[in-house]
Amino acid sequence: MKNSVKRVGKTLLVSALACSTLLTQAQEENRFDVGADLVSSYVWRGIQQDLTYSAGSPNIQPYASFSYGNFTVGAWGSGSFTGTVREFDLYASYSFLDNLSLTVTDYNWNFSKSYFDYSKSTDHVYEASLAYGGIEALPLSATVSTMFYGADKEEYSTYLELAYPLSSAVSLSAGASLFESSLYGTSGFGVTNVALRVEKSIAFSEQFQLPMFGIVGFNPAAENAYLVVGVSF
């Protein structure tokens, strides 16, 4: 009888440990993320998105995502304090390797029509991006993005960006439109974004730190320059 009780006890203990391990693994595989950035102005790939003022206006940029293993789906948006920027994007991404991923994004920043209008004259723009994260010996990352359907379907605007970390808090990037594109304002190949990004955290206490970043950038194709400061929540 005692041996039977011991066997049952061992079985229950092993089962509990197995369930605990599976639950921990599931929690690690399934991850929700939510947050927001507050930026002094909204600049995308070297292009100012709010022209109400010459330097733009502050934008709040919330995001939410869900990851399961190598697959991630999410939403990202931006809204300016002046009300002239309204953007809502959906995306799905899959990581093939630790440093290689494919992302499909559904952009919508016009809202002149119903959001659910997916006809040939839709406001939506669909883009496929292939990103390479580099390796430890050479941490040079590269992303190539092509718009393949929607409001940009006639041009197939393609953007290539290279980025290199100068330190753990400083990175340098350069991006270009590879072909003629009214979206990027280029008549052929044109560099639209050269930027230096610096990150730091402001410590209010041992328990609370506020991540902050600053970007100094130039758009040679448009002969423009910009400075953006932001905080992340």
C-alpha positions as CSV (number, residue, x, y, z in Angstrom):
1,M,0.0,0.0,0.0
2,K,2.8,2.4,0.9
3,N,4.6,1.6,-2.3
4,S,1.4,2.3,-4.3
5,V,1.0,5.7,-2.5
6,K,4.6,6.5,-3.2
7,R,4.2,5.7,-6.9
8,V,1.0,7.8,-7.2
9,G,2.8,10.6,-5.4
10,K,5.8,10.4,-7.7
11,T,3.4,10.3,-10.8
12,L,1.6,13.4,-9.6
13,L,4.8,15.2,-8.9
14,V,6.3,14.4,-12.3
15,S,3.0,15.5,-14.0
16,A,2.9,18.7,-12.1
17,L,6.5,19.5,-13.0
18,A,5.8,18.6,-16.7
19,C,2.7,20.9,-16.7
20,S,4.8,23.7,-15.1
21,T,7.5,23.3,-17.8
22,L,5.0,23.3,-20.6
23,L,3.2,26.4,-19.2
24,T,6.6,28.2,-18.9
25,Q,7.5,27.3,-22.4
26,A,4.1,28.4,-23.7
27,Q,4.5,31.7,-21.9
28,E,7.9,32.2,-23.4
29,E,6.6,31.4,-26.9
30,N,3.5,33.6,-26.6
31,R,4.3,37.2,-25.9
32,F,2.1,40.3,-26.0
33,D,3.8,43.7,-26.2
34,V,2.2,47.2,-26.1
35,G,3.6,50.7,-25.8
36,A,4.0,54.1,-27.4
37,D,6.5,56.6,-28.5
38,L,6.1,60.4,-28.2
39,V,8.1,62.1,-30.9
40,S,8.8,65.8,-31.5
41,S,7.9,65.2,-35.2
42,Y,7.2,62.3,-37.5
43,V,9.8,61.6,-40.1
44,W,9.6,58.3,-42.1
45,R,12.6,57.2,-44.2
46,G,13.7,60.8,-44.4
47,I,10.3,62.2,-45.3
48,Q,8.5,64.7,-43.1
49,Q,5.0,63.4,-42.5
50,D,3.4,66.5,-41.0
51,L,4.0,69.7,-43.0
52,T,1.7,72.0,-40.9
53,Y,4.9,73.6,-39.5
54,S,8.4,73.6,-41.1
55,A,9.7,71.4,-38.2
56,G,6.6,69.2,-38.0
57,S,4.5,68.7,-34.9
58,P,4.6,66.2,-32.1
59,N,3.1,62.8,-32.7
60,I,2.0,60.0,-30.4
61,Q,2.8,56.6,-31.9
62,P,1.2,53.6,-30.1
63,Y,1.8,50.0,-31.0
64,A,0.7,46.5,-30.0
65,S,1.9,43.1,-31.1
66,F,1.6,39.4,-30.4
67,S,4.4,36.9,-31.0
68,Y,4.3,33.1,-31.1
69,G,7.6,31.5,-31.7
70,N,9.1,33.1,-34.9
71,F,5.8,34.6,-36.0
72,T,4.6,38.1,-35.0
73,V,1.5,40.1,-35.9
74,G,1.0,43.7,-34.8
75,A,-0.4,47.2,-35.3
76,W,1.2,50.6,-35.3
77,G,-0.2,54.0,-35.6
78,S,0.7,57.7,-35.5
79,G,-1.4,60.8,-34.8
80,S,-0.2,64.4,-34.7
81,F,-1.2,66.9,-32.2
82,T,-2.4,69.1,-35.0
83,G,-4.7,66.3,-36.3
84,T,-3.1,66.3,-39.8
85,V,-1.5,62.9,-39.4
86,R,-3.7,59.8,-39.0
87,E,-1.9,56.5,-39.7
88,F,-2.8,53.0,-38.9
89,D,-0.7,50.1,-40.0
90,L,-1.0,46.3,-39.7
91,Y,1.9,43.9,-40.2
92,A,2.9,40.3,-40.0
93,S,6.5,39.1,-39.7
94,Y,8.2,35.8,-39.7
95,S,11.8,35.2,-38.6
96,F,13.5,32.4,-40.6
97,L,16.8,32.8,-38.7
98,D,18.0,34.9,-35.8
99,N,19.1,37.5,-38.3
100,L,16.7,37.1,-41.2
101,S,13.0,38.0,-41.3
102,L,10.2,38.7,-43.8
103,T,7.5,41.3,-43.0
104,V,4.3,42.3,-44.9
105,T,2.8,45.6,-43.9
106,D,-0.6,47.1,-44.7
107,Y,-0.1,50.9,-44.5
108,N,-3.0,53.4,-44.4
109,W,-2.3,57.1,-43.9
110,N,-4.8,58.7,-46.2
111,F,-8.3,57.8,-44.9
112,S,-10.0,59.6,-47.8
113,K,-12.1,56.4,-48.2
114,S,-13.5,53.7,-46.0
115,Y,-10.8,51.8,-44.2
116,F,-12.4,48.6,-45.5
117,D,-12.2,49.6,-49.1
118,Y,-9.7,47.1,-50.6
119,S,-10.6,47.7,-54.2
120,K,-8.0,48.7,-56.9
121,S,-8.4,52.3,-55.9
122,T,-7.8,51.6,-52.2
123,D,-6.0,54.0,-49.9
124,H,-4.1,51.0,-48.5
125,V,-0.5,50.3,-49.5
126,Y,1.0,46.9,-49.1
127,E,4.7,46.4,-48.7
128,A,7.0,43.3,-48.4
129,S,10.3,43.8,-46.5
130,L,13.2,41.4,-46.2
131,A,15.5,42.3,-43.2
132,Y,19.0,40.9,-42.5
133,G,20.3,41.7,-39.0
134,G,24.0,41.1,-39.6
135,I,26.4,38.9,-37.6
136,E,28.5,39.6,-34.5
137,A,31.7,39.9,-36.5
138,L,30.0,42.4,-38.9
139,P,26.8,43.9,-37.4
140,L,25.8,45.6,-40.6
141,S,22.0,45.2,-41.1
142,A,20.1,45.7,-44.3
143,T,16.5,46.0,-45.2
144,V,14.9,46.1,-48.6
145,S,11.2,47.0,-48.9
146,T,9.0,47.0,-52.0
147,M,5.4,48.2,-52.2
148,F,3.5,45.7,-54.4
149,Y,-0.2,46.6,-54.2
150,G,-2.6,49.4,-53.3
151,A,-2.2,53.2,-53.8
152,D,1.5,52.6,-54.9
153,K,0.9,49.6,-57.2
154,E,1.9,51.3,-60.4
155,E,5.4,52.3,-59.1
156,Y,6.6,49.4,-57.0
157,S,8.5,51.9,-54.8
158,T,11.5,50.2,-53.4
159,Y,13.6,51.3,-50.5
160,L,16.9,50.0,-49.3
161,E,18.4,50.9,-45.9
162,L,21.7,49.9,-44.3
163,A,22.4,50.4,-40.6
164,Y,25.5,50.0,-38.5
165,P,25.9,50.3,-34.7
166,L,28.7,52.6,-33.6
167,S,28.2,51.6,-30.0
168,S,25.4,50.1,-27.8
169,A,23.6,53.4,-27.8
170,V,24.6,55.0,-31.2
171,S,23.8,53.9,-34.7
172,L,24.3,55.2,-38.2
173,S,21.9,54.4,-41.1
174,A,21.5,55.3,-44.7
175,G,18.5,54.7,-46.9
176,A,17.7,55.2,-50.6
177,S,14.8,54.9,-53.1
178,L,16.2,52.5,-55.7
179,F,13.9,53.7,-58.6
180,E,11.6,56.5,-59.6
181,S,9.0,57.1,-56.9
182,S,6.5,59.9,-56.3
183,L,6.2,58.6,-52.7
184,Y,9.9,59.2,-52.0
185,G,10.2,62.1,-54.4
186,T,12.9,60.6,-56.6
187,S,13.2,60.5,-60.4
188,G,15.5,57.4,-60.1
189,F,18.0,56.2,-57.5
190,G,18.1,58.8,-54.7
191,V,19.4,58.8,-51.1
192,T,16.5,60.0,-48.9
193,N,17.7,59.3,-45.4
194,V,21.1,59.5,-43.7
195,A,20.6,59.5,-39.9
196,L,22.5,59.3,-36.6
197,R,20.5,57.9,-33.7
198,V,21.5,58.2,-30.1
199,E,19.7,56.4,-27.2
200,K,19.8,56.9,-23.5
201,S,17.7,56.4,-20.4
202,I,16.7,59.0,-17.8
203,A,16.7,57.4,-14.4
204,F,14.0,58.8,-12.0
205,S,14.6,56.1,-9.5
206,E,16.1,52.6,-9.2
207,Q,12.8,51.2,-10.3
208,F,11.8,53.6,-13.1
209,Q,13.8,54.7,-16.1
210,L,12.5,56.6,-19.1
211,P,14.1,55.5,-22.5
212,M,14.8,58.5,-24.7
213,F,16.3,58.9,-28.2
214,G,17.4,61.6,-30.6
215,I,17.8,61.4,-34.4
216,V,19.8,63.9,-36.6
217,G,19.0,63.2,-40.2
218,F,19.4,64.5,-43.7
219,N,17.4,63.9,-46.9
220,P,19.9,64.6,-49.8
221,A,17.3,63.9,-52.5
222,A,15.0,66.6,-51.1
223,E,17.8,68.8,-49.7
224,N,16.2,68.7,-46.3
225,A,17.4,68.1,-42.7
226,Y,15.6,67.1,-39.6
227,L,16.0,66.6,-35.8
228,V,13.7,64.3,-33.9
229,V,13.6,63.7,-30.1
230,G,11.4,61.0,-28.6
231,V,10.6,59.1,-25.4
232,S,9.3,55.5,-25.1
233,F,6.7,54.3,-22.7
